[in-house]
Amino acid sequence: MLLQQLINGLTLGSIYALIALGYTLVYGILLLINFAHSEIFMMGAYFGVFALLLFEKLHWFQGSPALLVVGALAAAMFCTALLGVAVEFIAYRPLRNAPRLAPLISAIGVSIFLQNFMMIVVSPESKPFPETVPLHVYKISGTASISSLQIIIVVVSVALMATLHLFVKYTKLGKAMRATSQDAETAKLMGINVNAVISLTFFIGAALGGAAGALNGMYYGSVKYNMGFVPGIKAFTAAVLGGIGDVRGAMIGGFALGIIESLAAGYISSAYKDVFAFIILILVLVFRPQGLLGRKAANKL
């Protein structure tokens, strides 16, 4: 029982961590909670569906499940990345110097727009996610099982998170992102194109959110226009739990929240599994608002 819940928790946590990285990257640069990110997640799931339907029509990758998964993920990540850059350019950049409340309201507006756009243009009903890989179930120690989809989700998520960590820490663009996060004005004086760095941040964050959406669609087998709300709130909780603005914190928070939710569903009640995320959010905000890896900010006079 425990091992099975841990496996389920790691699968959920992988998806939460990918979404949480989008929140934490944007917050680290702009101190903005991008509430439209949950709809980027939803759009990623739809882009994955559209890509697979196109592959089927063109007879691409039909004999290779691995290429189907890679193709669907790549399409979802690229399309959502472009969407994220467009959202930043249209909804956030004009409000860069506005009061803090203005971009927050703009983010909520973008979220509502994307939800209603997909509801009207596609369908208000759930849409099935095409099968990508044959579902195989492997027994572990005779008491737990793990499916091929769960393995794919965890492996792909960890690979994407590791790639992001290496990119931010060791590449020139990653250093520019860290410099902009610490002090945008000084970064400008040092020759860094801050607008390009912010666009790159939205590009990467939205790509990760799109990958999470496609993986979520593969796992649950369906997509819907409002599917991003609950996972988005839980991923935001994961980002706060780990320390919003900290990349490693978002990863740890995502996995921790997924495991806690699965254990609570297995040992207490699955009917209340969504409640635990909000209980954790309240407890963190009350007792450790900076999160597990966050630091208390110094007051500036």
C-alpha positions, 0 to 999 in steps of 0.5 A, a space after each residue: 500500500 505504501 509503495 503504491 501510494 509513493 509511486 502514484 505520488 511521484 507521478 503526480 508530483 512530476 506533473 506538479 513540479 513541471 507546472 510549478 517551475 513555470 510559476 517560480 521562473 516568472 516570479 523570480 524575474 518579475 515578482 509576478 504570479 502568472 495565474 494564466 499559467 494553469 491555462 498554458 498547462 491546459 493548452 499544452 494538453 490540447 496541443 498534444 491532442 492536435 499533434 497526435 491527430 495530425 500525425 495520424 492523418 499524415 501517417 507519421 510515427 505510427 509504428 513507433 510509440 516512442 516517436 509519437 510521445 516525443 513528437 506530441 511533447 515537442 509540439 506541445 512544448 513549442 506551441 505553448 512556449 510561443 503562446 507564453 511569449 505572446 501572453 507576456 508581450 500582450 498582457 504583461 509587458 505594457 504593464 511592466 511599470 504599473 502598480 502590482 495589482 494591474 498585471 495580476 488582474 491581466 493574468 486572471 483576464 488571460 486565464 478566463 479568455 483562454 478557458 472560454 476560447 477553448 470552450 467555444 472553439 473546440 468543445 465544452 465537453 471532454 476530449 479523449 487523448 489519443 493512445 500513444 504507448 501500449 499500457 503495460 503494468 509491471 509488478 513490484 515486490 508483489 504489492 505494488 505496480 507501475 505502468 509504462 505511462 507512469 515511468 514515461 512521466 517520471 523519466 521525462 519530467 526529471 530529464 526536463 527538470 535536470 536540463 533546466 537546472 543545468 541551463 540556469 546554472 551553467 549557460 550564459 543565458 542562464 546567468 543572464 536570467 539569474 542576474 535579471 532576477 537579482 537586479 534588473 536595473 543593474 543587469 541592464 547597465 551590464 549590457 543584458 537585454 532584460 526584455 529578451 531575458 523575460 521573454 526567454 523566461 516565459 518561453 521556458 516556463 510555458 514550454 514546461 507547462 505545456 509538457 506537463 499538460 501533454 503528460 497529464 492528458 496521456 496519463 488521464 486519457 482526456 482533456 477539457 477546457 477547464 482542466 488547468 484550474 485545480 492542477 494550477 492551484 496545486 502547482 502554485 502551492 508546490 511552488 510556495 511550499 518549496 520557496 517561490 522563486 527558487 527552481 530547486 524549491 519548485 521541484 522539491 515542492 512538486 514531488 512533496 505535494 504529490 506524495 502527500 496528496 497520494 498518501 492522504 488519498 490512500 490512508 485517509 480518503 480520496 474524496 478529500 485529496 484536493 483539500 490537503 493541497 490547500 491545507 498545506 498552502 495555509 500552513 506554509 503561509 502561516 508558519 513559513 511563508 518563504 517556503 522550504 528553500 526560500 529566504 526571508 527578504 530584507 526590508 528595503 528603506 
